[in-house]
Amino acid sequence: MKTIELLLLDTIENLGIIGDVVKVKPGYARNYLLPHGLAEAPTQEKIDELAARRKEVEAELKQLRTEQEKLIETLTDHEITLERAANEQGALFGGVTQHDIAEALRAEGHAVEDRHIRIGERINRLDTYMIPVQLAKDLKTEIKLWVVSDKPLEVEEEAAEGEGVGEAEAEAKPAKREFYSPVNAIDGVDE
């Protein structure tokens, strides 16, 4: 497979940091890296020119790695609770997405991005879930997510006790009115 070598002028996730000489497919170079000014042909002069900036970026990445390791320690065995509207069978109206979980963690002061939450698809039921959180390839943990009903328990109990009253009210309502349908009159069918 044909590849070309380019010098990165900026840090690109999953490819390299500034000053790296990387091998990429020609299409990726031609359609993305070169037009956006993210890479150019490698020369020793340019590599030397980027050396100082590369050291700064390496220090930033080291600091970020330390912060991520602390965050993983904090999130290990962490639990969050999200309240959602649901029907009697526990099916959610709307569901819970990775964005909702990340928002809840950010509200607690954790520096988590949506892409760090790995749930795959929307959560649609009231239940307890183990949610993977991955900050880097080797920095992973799981948090416990409780998805609970937004109705207080007292309201649900009162609703269960009040079912008998609901039946009496239903009997007191007038019967359903039937309407004349011209379609049925044409067919000669009278309901």
Backbone as ProteinMPNN parsed JSONL, in Angstrom:
{"seq_chain_A": "MKTIELLLLDTIENLGIIGDVVKVKPGYARNYLLPHGLAEAPTQEKIDELAARRKEVEAELKQLRTEQEKLIETLTDHEITLERAANEQGALFGGVTQHDIAEALRAEGHAVEDRHIRIGERINRLDTYMIPVQLAKDLKTEIKLWVVSDKPLEVEEEAAEGEGVGEAEAEAKPAKREFYSPVNAIDGVDE", "coords_chain_A": {"N_chain_A": [[0.847, -1.173, 0.0], [0.576, 2.179, -0.828], [2.215, 4.901, 0.72], [2.9, 8.199, 2.021], [5.429, 10.348, 3.396], [5.054, 12.834, 5.841], [5.565, 15.904, 7.608], [4.25, 16.791, 10.643], [2.581, 19.772, 11.399], [1.004, 20.468, 13.41], [-0.645, 19.115, 16.335], [-2.296, 16.096, 15.906], [-4.926, 14.154, 16.752], [-4.71, 10.669, 17.296], [-2.803, 10.4, 15.332], [-0.333, 11.902, 15.536], [2.041, 14.163, 17.196], [2.99, 17.627, 17.025], [5.763, 18.159, 14.923], [6.303, 15.488, 14.477], [7.271, 13.018, 12.107], [5.294, 11.431, 9.923], [3.756, 8.559, 8.323], [1.351, 8.553, 5.877], [-1.664, 7.871, 4.002], [-1.862, 8.822, 0.564], [-4.271, 10.104, -0.24], [-5.418, 11.048, 2.165], [-3.482, 12.87, 2.913], [-3.537, 14.648, 0.707], [-6.25, 15.496, 0.66], [-6.893, 16.366, 3.241], [-4.781, 16.895, 5.283], [-2.74, 18.554, 3.985], [-4.277, 20.697, 2.639], [-5.412, 21.94, 4.897], [-3.272, 22.949, 6.198], [-1.917, 21.417, 8.09], [0.224, 19.772, 7.805], [3.376, 19.213, 6.092], [5.902, 18.663, 3.561], [8.663, 16.883, 4.886], [11.55, 18.531, 6.122], [14.885, 18.985, 7.281], [15.449, 21.509, 8.311], [12.889, 22.519, 8.929], [12.074, 20.649, 10.832], [13.91, 21.151, 12.89], [13.134, 23.761, 13.444], [10.595, 23.367, 14.544], [11.178, 22.088, 16.899], [11.319, 23.352, 19.475], [8.641, 24.07, 19.942], [7.575, 21.526, 19.914], [8.619, 20.427, 22.282], [7.196, 21.934, 24.162], [4.575, 21.061, 23.646], [4.863, 18.346, 24.289], [5.287, 18.57, 27.05], [2.798, 19.643, 27.789], [1.157, 17.499, 27.087], [2.08, 15.57, 28.853], [1.289, 16.7, 31.285], [-1.485, 16.68, 30.876], [-1.896, 13.926, 30.772], [-1.294, 13.203, 33.431], [-3.403, 14.521, 34.748], [-5.554, 13.114, 33.637], [-5.083, 10.539, 34.661], [-5.528, 11.007, 37.38], [-8.233, 11.685, 37.252], [-9.361, 9.267, 36.381], [-8.855, 7.693, 38.651], [-10.522, 9.034, 40.465], [-13.032, 8.583, 39.308], [-13.316, 5.824, 39.444], [-15.349, 3.374, 40.809], [-17.354, 5.266, 41.077], [-20.633, 6.708, 41.374], [-23.582, 7.787, 39.692], [-26.782, 9.394, 39.506], [-29.562, 9.619, 37.45], [-32.585, 11.226, 36.841], [-35.518, 10.406, 35.149], [-38.435, 10.69, 33.078], [-40.807, 8.102, 32.929], [-42.783, 5.276, 31.828], [-45.236, 3.008, 33.358], [-44.118, 0.5, 33.016], [-41.432, 0.908, 33.067], [-40.162, 1.903, 30.842], [-38.377, 4.473, 29.292], [-39.264, 7.857, 28.508], [-37.83, 9.188, 25.981], [-35.08, 8.623, 26.769], [-31.586, 8.028, 27.717], [-28.552, 9.473, 26.873], [-25.048, 9.362, 25.814], [-24.201, 11.969, 25.999], [-25.888, 13.031, 27.992], [-24.97, 11.643, 30.247], [-22.278, 12.475, 30.355], [-22.72, 15.224, 30.767], [-23.865, 15.15, 33.34], [-21.66, 14.237, 34.814], [-19.876, 16.353, 34.332], [-21.254, 18.378, 35.645], [-20.77, 17.658, 38.223], [-18.176, 18.366, 38.425], [-16.216, 16.949, 37.066], [-13.856, 16.614, 34.493], [-14.905, 15.576, 31.79], [-15.397, 14.514, 28.491], [-17.978, 14.131, 25.981], [-17.286, 12.061, 24.19], [-15.769, 10.371, 25.721], [-17.454, 8.76, 27.133], [-18.72, 5.58, 26.815], [-21.275, 4.159, 25.659], [-22.522, 3.111, 23.46], [-25.369, 2.735, 22.456], [-28.479, 4.493, 23.004], [-29.874, 4.571, 26.319], [-32.802, 3.055, 27.377], [-34.436, 2.254, 29.485], [-35.553, 2.172, 32.929], [-33.15, 1.419, 35.277], [-30.104, -0.064, 36.56], [-26.866, 0.616, 35.447], [-23.621, -0.295, 34.245], [-21.274, 1.872, 33.188], [-18.873, 2.322, 30.749], [-15.962, 4.346, 30.883], [-13.615, 5.93, 29.0], [-10.641, 7.469, 28.757], [-8.214, 7.407, 27.465], [-6.371, 5.051, 25.416], [-5.319, 3.253, 27.294], [-6.402, 4.129, 29.662], [-8.987, 3.453, 31.437], [-12.179, 3.022, 33.001], [-15.076, 2.127, 34.957], [-18.268, 3.492, 35.667], [-21.088, 3.567, 37.881], [-24.369, 3.849, 36.857], [-27.446, 5.034, 37.817], [-30.596, 4.935, 36.655], [-33.465, 6.456, 37.348], [-36.973, 6.854, 38.133], [-38.677, 9.967, 37.634], [-40.838, 10.494, 39.161], [-41.912, 10.882, 42.483], [-41.851, 8.356, 45.095], [-44.138, 8.373, 46.769], [-46.169, 9.448, 45.171], [-46.497, 7.456, 43.236], [-47.383, 5.353, 44.869], [-49.78, 6.44, 45.846], [-51.17, 6.62, 43.452], [-51.499, 3.934, 42.873], [-53.164, 3.157, 45.007], [-55.352, 4.737, 44.466], [-56.678, 3.628, 42.293], [-59.196, 2.385, 42.403], [-60.932, 4.561, 42.74], [-60.649, 5.765, 40.286], [-62.024, 3.944, 38.607], [-64.676, 4.302, 39.426], [-65.078, 6.938, 38.652], [-64.876, 6.612, 35.912], [-67.186, 5.139, 35.341], [-69.086, 7.069, 35.853], [-68.85, 8.832, 33.771], [-70.28, 9.995, 30.666], [-71.567, 7.778, 28.148], [-69.767, 6.717, 25.224], [-70.269, 8.604, 22.324], [-71.792, 7.805, 19.276], [-71.229, 8.521, 15.882], [-72.826, 9.534, 12.864], [-71.836, 8.154, 9.837], [-71.11, 9.068, 6.607], [-69.913, 7.37, 4.776], [-70.569, 4.782, 5.557], [-73.315, 4.916, 5.09], [-73.474, 5.049, 2.324], [-72.529, 2.56, 1.548], [-74.543, 1.1, 2.47], [-74.45, 0.051, 4.932], [-75.348, 0.144, 8.23], [-74.474, 1.349, 11.286]], "CA_chain_A": [[0.0, 0.0, 0.0], [1.406, 3.363, -0.984], [2.109, 5.946, 1.742], [3.877, 9.275, 1.883], [5.881, 10.9, 4.665], [4.781, 14.25, 6.055], [5.918, 16.486, 8.899], [3.062, 17.405, 11.244], [2.742, 21.139, 11.87], [0.097, 20.592, 14.548], [-0.949, 17.829, 16.934], [-3.513, 15.502, 15.356], [-5.267, 12.989, 17.557], [-4.573, 9.351, 16.664], [-1.804, 10.416, 14.266], [0.947, 12.3, 16.109], [2.138, 15.521, 17.72], [3.745, 18.58, 16.201], [7.156, 17.777, 14.718], [6.418, 14.076, 14.104], [7.25, 12.656, 10.695], [4.373, 10.302, 9.889], [3.415, 7.999, 7.019], [-0.097, 8.571, 5.683], [-2.113, 7.585, 2.642], [-1.839, 10.036, -0.256], [-5.575, 10.775, -0.243], [-5.555, 11.753, 3.447], [-2.574, 14.021, 2.83], [-4.011, 15.561, -0.337], [-7.586, 16.016, 0.911], [-7.103, 16.915, 4.581], [-3.612, 17.454, 5.973], [-2.104, 19.646, 3.241], [-5.129, 21.881, 2.462], [-5.676, 22.599, 6.18], [-2.012, 23.435, 6.75], [-1.558, 20.607, 9.246], [1.443, 19.012, 7.514], [4.109, 19.572, 4.872], [7.011, 17.747, 3.292], [9.657, 17.029, 5.952], [12.914, 19.008, 5.878], [15.599, 19.076, 8.547], [15.283, 22.883, 8.8], [11.561, 22.658, 9.533], [12.067, 19.805, 12.031], [14.634, 21.915, 13.909], [12.317, 24.93, 13.76], [9.463, 22.935, 15.363], [11.664, 21.366, 18.086], [10.933, 24.049, 20.711], [7.176, 23.925, 20.096], [7.331, 20.119, 20.21], [8.884, 20.225, 23.717], [6.061, 22.521, 24.884], [3.437, 20.163, 23.473], [5.141, 17.141, 25.07], [5.049, 18.912, 28.454], [1.344, 19.758, 27.94], [0.59, 16.15, 27.027], [2.446, 14.905, 30.109], [0.401, 17.28, 32.294], [-2.816, 16.158, 30.59], [-1.885, 12.511, 31.16], [-1.362, 13.177, 34.891], [-4.77, 14.893, 35.109], [-6.435, 12.013, 33.252], [-4.883, 9.449, 35.617], [-6.236, 11.406, 38.611], [-9.665, 11.605, 36.968], [-9.723, 7.839, 36.372], [-8.899, 7.277, 40.059], [-11.718, 9.633, 41.057], [-14.239, 7.981, 38.739], [-13.408, 4.407, 39.778], [-16.407, 3.127, 41.808], [-18.217, 6.449, 41.184], [-22.024, 6.456, 41.006], [-24.419, 8.955, 39.427], [-28.198, 9.094, 39.363], [-30.297, 10.485, 36.524], [-34.034, 11.066, 36.925], [-36.158, 10.514, 33.847], [-39.845, 10.324, 32.999], [-40.955, 6.742, 32.418], [-44.122, 4.704, 32.002], [-45.339, 2.052, 34.464], [-43.276, -0.668, 32.743], [-40.035, 1.29, 33.202], [-39.609, 2.41, 29.576], [-38.157, 5.917, 29.378], [-39.732, 8.758, 27.458], [-36.672, 9.937, 25.498], [-33.853, 7.867, 26.932], [-30.368, 8.629, 28.256], [-27.475, 9.381, 25.893], [-23.712, 9.59, 26.369], [-24.136, 13.394, 26.31], [-26.545, 13.218, 29.286], [-24.086, 11.112, 31.288], [-21.133, 13.386, 30.428], [-23.218, 16.464, 31.387], [-24.008, 14.894, 34.777], [-20.311, 14.18, 35.381], [-19.328, 17.716, 34.302], [-21.94, 19.139, 36.697], [-20.096, 17.284, 39.478], [-16.822, 18.896, 38.397], [-15.282, 16.047, 36.385], [-13.543, 17.071, 33.133], [-15.177, 14.454, 30.902], [-16.028, 14.875, 27.226], [-18.992, 13.17, 25.545], [-16.679, 10.909, 23.513], [-15.158, 9.479, 26.717], [-18.496, 7.856, 27.622], [-18.849, 4.546, 25.772], [-22.469, 3.341, 25.885], [-22.975, 2.488, 22.221], [-26.675, 3.25, 22.058], [-29.282, 5.165, 24.035], [-30.467, 3.76, 27.386], [-34.241, 3.28, 27.257], [-35.197, 1.672, 30.597], [-35.139, 2.426, 34.303], [-32.339, 0.291, 35.735], [-28.746, 0.28, 36.947], [-25.965, 0.273, 34.345], [-22.191, -0.037, 34.38], [-20.95, 2.685, 32.027], [-17.428, 2.462, 30.519], [-15.387, 5.673, 30.647], [-12.279, 5.711, 28.452], [-9.983, 8.739, 28.469], [-7.141, 7.078, 26.522], [-6.405, 3.613, 25.148], [-5.0, 2.488, 28.487], [-7.022, 4.744, 30.839], [-10.387, 3.072, 31.399], [-12.837, 2.635, 34.239], [-16.531, 2.055, 34.82], [-19.053, 4.141, 36.707], [-22.423, 2.991, 37.996], [-25.417, 4.8, 36.519], [-28.795, 4.685, 38.258], [-31.641, 5.663, 35.937], [-34.638, 6.312, 38.207], [-38.16, 7.597, 37.722], [-38.745, 11.317, 38.176], [-41.989, 10.564, 40.06], [-41.591, 10.427, 43.848], [-42.473, 7.095, 45.453], [-45.462, 8.604, 47.355], [-47.116, 9.659, 44.085], [-46.747, 6.156, 42.633], [-48.188, 4.577, 45.81], [-51.122, 7.02, 45.837], [-51.787, 6.251, 42.188], [-51.881, 2.533, 42.993], [-54.295, 3.112, 45.923], [-56.481, 5.475, 43.892], [-57.216, 2.997, 41.09], [-60.623, 2.14, 42.62], [-61.618, 5.827, 42.505], [-60.63, 5.97, 38.836], [-63.067, 3.133, 38.002], [-65.965, 4.934, 39.728], [-65.16, 8.113, 37.794], [-65.084, 6.144, 34.542], [-68.601, 4.752, 35.223], [-69.897, 8.281, 35.909], [-68.722, 9.554, 32.504], [-71.288, 9.583, 29.689], [-71.134, 6.756, 27.196], [-69.171, 7.234, 23.992], [-71.284, 8.924, 21.329], [-71.514, 7.311, 17.941], [-71.536, 9.521, 14.874], [-73.285, 9.063, 11.559], [-70.77, 8.168, 8.855], [-71.652, 8.997, 5.25], [-69.319, 6.229, 4.077], [-71.376, 3.616, 5.877], [-74.614, 5.099, 4.47], [-73.326, 4.747, 0.909], [-72.387, 1.107, 1.431], [-75.764, 0.471, 2.961], [-74.155, -0.52, 6.239], [-75.753, 1.078, 9.291], [-73.896, 0.878, 12.56]], "C_chain_A": [[0.898, 1.244, 0.0], [1.14, 4.368, 0.147], [3.139, 7.019, 1.436], [4.232, 9.782, 3.271], [5.6, 12.388, 4.704], [5.22, 14.646, 7.45], [4.679, 17.173, 9.438], [3.391, 18.794, 11.782], [1.841, 21.429, 13.064], [-0.136, 19.193, 15.103], [-2.281, 17.34, 16.386], [-3.764, 14.209, 16.117], [-5.228, 11.72, 16.716], [-3.596, 9.338, 15.491], [-0.434, 10.78, 14.828], [0.905, 13.723, 16.625], [3.01, 16.356, 16.789], [5.21, 18.13, 16.114], [7.363, 16.31, 14.376], [6.453, 13.939, 12.578], [6.446, 11.358, 10.626], [4.168, 9.825, 8.457], [1.893, 7.943, 6.941], [-0.422, 8.211, 4.24], [-2.158, 8.893, 1.85], [-3.162, 10.813, -0.251], [-5.799, 11.592, 1.017], [-4.685, 13.002, 3.443], [-3.14, 15.074, 1.878], [-5.338, 16.236, 0.025], [-7.768, 16.676, 2.275], [-5.878, 17.622, 5.143], [-3.013, 18.672, 5.258], [-3.018, 20.861, 3.059], [-5.399, 22.648, 3.761], [-4.399, 23.106, 6.848], [-1.546, 22.68, 7.981], [-0.253, 19.838, 9.045], [2.086, 19.559, 6.252], [5.213, 18.544, 4.68], [8.097, 17.961, 4.35], [11.009, 17.528, 5.43], [13.577, 19.152, 7.235], [15.454, 20.477, 9.149], [13.96, 23.046, 9.532], [11.462, 21.829, 10.808], [12.76, 20.541, 13.173], [13.825, 23.125, 14.378], [11.162, 24.57, 14.707], [9.889, 22.28, 16.682], [11.227, 22.024, 19.392], [9.437, 23.89, 20.974], [6.832, 22.483, 20.451], [7.559, 19.832, 21.7], [7.747, 20.781, 24.56], [4.86, 21.583, 24.832], [3.64, 18.878, 24.279], [4.893, 17.386, 26.551], [3.546, 19.028, 28.735], [0.694, 18.378, 27.968], [0.895, 15.362, 28.305], [1.54, 15.391, 31.245], [-1.022, 16.74, 32.121], [-2.922, 14.703, 31.029], [-2.006, 12.37, 32.686], [-2.775, 13.502, 35.366], [-5.75, 13.77, 34.786], [-6.304, 10.834, 34.214], [-5.593, 9.748, 36.931], [-7.746, 11.281, 38.419], [-10.141, 10.157, 36.96], [-9.806, 7.312, 37.8], [-10.164, 7.785, 40.731], [-12.986, 8.933, 40.581], [-14.384, 6.493, 39.049], [-14.364, 4.255, 40.957], [-17.304, 4.342, 42.04], [-19.632, 6.076, 40.749], [-22.714, 7.782, 40.724], [-25.854, 8.489, 39.242], [-28.819, 10.111, 38.427], [-31.778, 10.183, 36.67], [-34.627, 11.299, 35.551], [-37.628, 10.129, 33.954], [-39.947, 8.951, 32.354], [-42.395, 6.283, 32.601], [-44.093, 3.667, 33.122], [-44.443, 0.834, 34.271], [-41.787, -0.345, 32.833], [-39.385, 1.768, 31.919], [-39.521, 3.94, 29.659], [-38.803, 6.656, 28.219], [-38.528, 9.583, 27.035], [-35.369, 9.192, 25.633], [-32.71, 8.689, 27.5], [-29.255, 8.404, 27.246], [-26.125, 9.584, 26.572], [-23.545, 11.063, 26.733], [-24.753, 13.669, 27.689], [-25.633, 12.771, 30.436], [-22.879, 12.032, 31.467], [-21.531, 14.708, 31.09], [-23.335, 16.302, 32.902], [-22.642, 14.852, 35.456], [-19.665, 15.568, 35.405], [-19.964, 18.582, 35.384], [-21.338, 18.841, 38.076], [-18.64, 17.736, 39.501], [-15.782, 17.998, 37.747], [-15.096, 16.51, 34.943], [-13.665, 15.908, 32.156], [-15.853, 14.987, 29.647], [-17.024, 13.785, 26.842], [-18.357, 11.91, 24.965], [-15.995, 9.953, 24.481], [-16.159, 8.461, 27.261], [-18.813, 6.869, 26.509], [-20.076, 3.675, 26.033], [-22.989, 2.687, 24.616], [-24.298, 3.052, 21.751], [-27.411, 3.792, 23.276], [-29.841, 4.164, 25.055], [-31.944, 4.088, 27.434], [-35.076, 2.74, 28.412], [-34.666, 2.148, 31.939], [-34.359, 1.208, 34.771], [-30.993, 0.837, 36.224], [-27.823, -0.218, 35.848], [-24.525, 0.54, 34.745], [-21.757, 0.636, 33.079], [-19.435, 2.783, 31.88], [-17.046, 3.919, 30.251], [-13.956, 5.437, 30.2], [-11.678, 7.048, 28.039], [-8.852, 8.574, 27.468], [-7.183, 5.56, 26.332], [-6.196, 2.786, 26.403], [-5.567, 3.098, 29.767], [-8.529, 4.531, 30.776], [-10.884, 2.799, 32.812], [-14.319, 2.494, 33.952], [-17.167, 2.811, 35.973], [-20.419, 3.471, 36.744], [-23.441, 4.098, 37.756], [-26.753, 4.247, 36.999], [-29.756, 5.552, 37.453], [-32.933, 5.392, 36.701], [-35.777, 7.179, 37.688], [-38.146, 8.981, 38.358], [-39.964, 11.511, 39.068], [-41.564, 10.109, 41.445], [-42.368, 9.149, 44.174], [-43.892, 7.288, 45.987], [-46.512, 8.739, 46.257], [-47.474, 8.329, 43.436], [-47.635, 5.302, 43.541], [-49.612, 5.099, 45.839], [-51.857, 6.648, 44.561], [-52.271, 4.805, 42.246], [-53.102, 2.392, 43.908], [-55.536, 3.735, 45.297], [-57.079, 4.843, 42.654], [-58.708, 2.727, 41.219], [-61.434, 3.397, 42.351], [-61.708, 6.089, 41.01], [-61.726, 5.171, 38.137], [-64.429, 3.759, 38.23], [-66.158, 6.162, 38.852], [-65.445, 7.709, 36.355], [-66.542, 5.752, 34.328], [-69.486, 5.973, 35.176], [-69.84, 9.067, 34.603], [-69.796, 9.092, 31.534], [-70.694, 8.577, 28.7], [-70.59, 7.42, 25.934], [-70.267, 7.444, 22.965], [-70.856, 8.364, 19.977], [-71.976, 8.343, 16.931], [-71.969, 8.847, 13.584], [-72.136, 9.194, 10.569], [-71.37, 8.073, 7.463], [-71.084, 7.822, 4.457], [-70.169, 4.987, 4.308], [-72.748, 3.718, 5.22], [-74.565, 4.735, 3.002], [-73.266, 3.233, 0.695], [-73.638, 0.368, 1.853], [-75.555, -0.212, 4.299], [-74.529, 0.509, 7.282], [-75.244, 0.544, 10.613], [-74.789, 1.209, 13.712]], "O_chain_A": [[1.865, 1.321, 0.758], [-0.01, 4.646, 0.485], [4.106, 6.797, 0.707], [3.441, 9.664, 4.207], [5.864, 13.114, 3.746], [5.243, 13.82, 8.363], [4.112, 18.042, 8.776], [4.357, 18.971, 12.524], [1.909, 22.506, 13.656], [0.139, 18.199, 14.43], [-3.273, 18.069, 16.396], [-2.936, 13.298, 16.126], [-5.662, 11.71, 15.564], [-3.56, 8.369, 14.731], [0.531, 10.045, 14.62], [-0.11, 14.41, 16.517], [3.673, 15.837, 15.891], [5.813, 17.766, 17.123], [8.473, 15.912, 14.021], [5.754, 14.655, 11.86], [6.841, 10.332, 11.18], [4.375, 10.574, 7.503], [1.23, 7.372, 7.807], [0.446, 8.245, 3.368], [-2.458, 9.948, 2.407], [-3.16, 12.044, -0.258], [-6.314, 12.708, 0.95], [-5.1, 14.061, 3.913], [-3.208, 16.255, 2.219], [-5.532, 17.416, -0.27], [-8.696, 17.464, 2.456], [-5.931, 18.814, 5.445], [-2.805, 19.712, 5.883], [-2.569, 21.98, 3.306], [-5.592, 23.863, 3.734], [-4.453, 23.638, 7.957], [-0.852, 23.243, 8.827], [0.312, 19.312, 10.004], [1.459, 20.258, 5.457], [5.428, 17.673, 5.523], [8.417, 19.103, 4.678], [11.538, 17.023, 4.439], [12.904, 19.413, 8.232], [15.347, 20.616, 10.367], [13.904, 23.632, 10.613], [10.829, 22.26, 11.772], [12.259, 20.555, 14.298], [13.831, 23.468, 15.56], [10.793, 25.368, 15.569], [9.032, 21.949, 17.501], [10.807, 21.333, 20.321], [9.024, 23.609, 22.099], [5.894, 22.243, 21.211], [6.794, 19.087, 22.313], [7.366, 20.176, 25.562], [4.208, 21.34, 25.847], [2.695, 18.375, 24.886], [4.353, 16.522, 27.242], [3.067, 18.577, 29.775], [-0.204, 18.12, 28.77], [0.065, 14.585, 28.776], [1.08, 14.595, 32.064], [-1.682, 16.386, 33.098], [-3.936, 14.299, 31.598], [-2.741, 11.51, 33.172], [-3.294, 12.85, 36.273], [-6.668, 13.499, 35.561], [-7.303, 10.196, 34.548], [-6.191, 8.856, 37.533], [-8.455, 10.826, 39.316], [-11.215, 9.856, 37.481], [-10.726, 6.564, 38.13], [-10.808, 7.053, 41.482], [-13.909, 8.717, 41.366], [-15.483, 5.952, 38.926], [-14.212, 4.924, 41.979], [-17.949, 4.441, 43.085], [-19.816, 5.237, 39.867], [-22.478, 8.776, 41.411], [-26.11, 7.343, 38.871], [-28.628, 11.317, 38.586], [-32.187, 9.023, 36.628], [-34.285, 12.265, 34.869], [-38.014, 9.338, 34.816], [-39.271, 8.663, 31.367], [-43.134, 6.828, 33.422], [-43.061, 3.465, 33.761], [-44.047, 0.198, 35.247], [-40.959, -1.243, 32.686], [-38.18, 2.017, 31.896], [-40.48, 4.606, 30.05], [-38.879, 6.149, 27.1], [-38.228, 10.591, 27.675], [-34.605, 9.137, 24.669], [-32.845, 9.89, 27.734], [-29.034, 7.276, 26.807], [-26.058, 9.931, 27.751], [-22.824, 11.382, 27.678], [-24.206, 14.451, 28.466], [-25.54, 13.441, 31.464], [-22.495, 12.339, 32.596], [-20.767, 15.255, 31.885], [-22.956, 17.196, 33.659], [-22.484, 15.378, 36.558], [-18.99, 15.925, 36.37], [-19.292, 19.427, 35.976], [-21.395, 19.674, 38.98], [-17.942, 17.516, 40.491], [-14.584, 18.259, 37.864], [-16.077, 16.77, 34.247], [-12.662, 15.325, 31.744], [-16.766, 15.809, 29.724], [-16.929, 12.653, 27.317], [-18.837, 10.806, 25.22], [-15.669, 8.829, 24.1], [-15.765, 7.421, 27.79], [-19.135, 7.269, 25.39], [-19.946, 2.573, 26.567], [-23.825, 1.786, 24.693], [-24.348, 3.772, 20.754], [-27.01, 3.573, 24.419], [-30.232, 3.053, 24.697], [-32.319, 5.257, 27.52], [-36.305, 2.761, 28.338], [-33.489, 2.483, 32.075], [-34.85, 0.083, 34.675], [-30.785, 2.048, 36.288], [-27.973, -1.342, 35.367], [-24.238, 1.478, 35.489], [-21.859, 0.048, 32.002], [-18.766, 3.277, 32.788], [-17.714, 4.625, 29.496], [-13.169, 4.823, 30.92], [-12.143, 7.682, 27.092], [-8.559, 9.494, 26.704], [-7.944, 4.867, 27.008], [-6.818, 1.737, 26.568], [-5.244, 2.628, 30.858], [-9.257, 5.306, 30.156], [-10.123, 2.402, 33.694], [-14.763, 2.719, 32.826], [-16.678, 2.78, 37.103], [-20.856, 2.88, 35.757], [-23.378, 5.157, 38.381], [-27.144, 3.137, 36.639], [-29.725, 6.778, 37.564], [-33.439, 4.27, 36.713], [-35.569, 8.11, 36.91], [-37.664, 9.154, 39.478], [-40.12, 12.571, 39.673], [-40.926, 9.066, 41.582], [-43.422, 8.895, 43.592], [-44.768, 6.471, 45.703], [-47.617, 8.212, 46.386], [-48.64, 8.096, 43.117], [-48.532, 4.609, 43.06], [-50.559, 4.312, 45.856], [-53.06, 6.385, 44.599], [-53.339, 4.488, 41.723], [-53.99, 1.588, 43.621], [-56.653, 3.299, 45.574], [-57.922, 5.465, 42.009], [-59.428, 2.831, 40.226], [-62.524, 3.311, 41.786], [-62.726, 6.58, 40.522], [-62.31, 5.659, 37.169], [-65.264, 3.755, 37.325], [-67.259, 6.412, 38.362], [-66.183, 8.401, 35.653], [-67.091, 5.999, 33.254], [-70.535, 5.944, 34.533], [-70.715, 9.898, 34.358], [-70.192, 7.927, 31.563], [-69.487, 8.544, 28.46], [-70.93, 8.563, 25.63], [-71.102, 6.564, 22.755], [-69.689, 8.451, 19.597], [-73.017, 8.972, 17.119], [-71.535, 7.741, 13.259], [-71.523, 10.258, 10.479], [-72.067, 7.105, 7.157], [-71.744, 7.333, 3.539], [-70.455, 4.234, 3.377], [-73.303, 2.693, 4.824], [-75.523, 4.165, 2.479], [-73.882, 2.702, -0.229], [-73.777, -0.833, 1.624], [-76.409, -0.978, 4.744], [-74.063, 1.646, 7.217], [-75.553, -0.581, 11.005], [-74.465, 0.89, 14.856]]}, "name": "protein", "num_of_chains": 1, "seq": "MKTIELLLLDTIENLGIIGDVVKVKPGYARNYLLPHGLAEAPTQEKIDELAARRKEVEAELKQLRTEQEKLIETLTDHEITLERAANEQGALFGGVTQHDIAEALRAEGHAVEDRHIRIGERINRLDTYMIPVQLAKDLKTEIKLWVVSDKPLEVEEEAAEGEGVGEAEAEAKPAKREFYSPVNAIDGVDE"}
